[in-house]
Amino acid sequence: MVSYTGEVVPGGEPDTRELTGLTITKVAVDEQMSNNCYLLRCTTTGEQVLVDAAAEPEVLLPLIGSDGLTTVVTTHQHWDHHRALADVVKATGADVVAGEPDADAITSQTGVPVTRRVRHGDRVAVGDASLQVLAVAGHTPGSIVLLYDDPHGHPHLFTGDSLFPGGVGNTFGDEAAFAQLIDEVETRLFQRLPDATWFYPGHGNDSTIGAERPSLAEWRTRGW
């Protein structure tokens, strides 16, 4: 059996990681933007949650299948992370979750009501599993990160565009937004989570908190 790497490309095969309580399937969509979407499935109940219906419903809906999608979480308001939201919700009837400060913008851009507006510390159920919402503002005002603290292993973190291998998300030259983002990434992610924490970003390959921790001060100094 080939082990999970998280290295996926648009048009290529998804990559699946089997945990005791949760199955994580990563797929990349859109050749230009190469967004990552994550389908999470409870191994006990079969209930599913999709993190970022970024694009290509023709890819996402067959992946979801007939098991039932309970929720779509949109990590932030940027257009490239919710282009398939309307089609996925229409096909599945799933609830729509987003950070409260980004919710109105997501609805304005997609025409899809956000049925649950979450804040820091809230939880999103994936059947018997549970994701904790960590608000990490700066990339957008309502960006959220999702933490699955695996009771049988190390934590898993879905970071949207707030944290990548090699740095935090783009703050588009806004010094105050960068300061907020780097502060919240440090206090809410790096200070809390162990080195073994595996994180799954909105674009590109995965990494771990331990692999990135030595670079945190460098990111803060360089300002991006």
C-alpha positions, 0 to 999 in steps of 0.5 A: 500500500502506497503511503499518503504524501499529499502531493496532488496536481489538477487533473491527477488522482486524489491522495487519501490518508486513513486515520482510525476515526477519519479518512482524509482525501486531498484533491487538486482542482483548476490548472491555473490556481491549483487549489486543494480541496479536502473531503473528510469522512468519519470512519464510523458513521460515513458522514462527510465534510468538504473543506473548500469547494474550490472549483470543478464540481465535476471532480468533487461530486463523484468524489463525494458520491452517495454517502452524504455530505453534511457540511461544506466549510469555506476557509475564507472569502477569496473567490478561488476557494468557493467557485464550486460551492453553489453546485455542491450545495445544490447537489447535496443540501449540505450546510455551509460553514464559514468564519463570521467576518467572511460570511457576507462576502462569501454569500455575496460572491456565490449566492449561497447563504452561510448557514453557520457562522463560526468563531474561534473555538467553535466545533464542526462535527464530522460524524463522530469526529470533531474539528475545532475552529481556529480563527487566524485572521490576516489573509482575510478578516474571517479566515479559519483553520480547522484542527482535528486532534486525533485521539489515536495519533498526532493532530491534523490541521487544515490551514486554508491560505493562512499557513503554507510550507515556507511562510504565512499567507499573502497579506498583499503589502498590508503591514497591519494584516501581516502583523495580525496573521503572523501573531495569530499563526504563532500564538494559535498554531505554533505555541499550541501544537506539537511538532508532529502536527501535519498541516494541509494548506489551500494550495501545494504540498503539506508540511508539519509544524515541526518542519516550519517552526525554525523559520517562524522568526525569519518570516516575521523579520522578512515581513511576508 
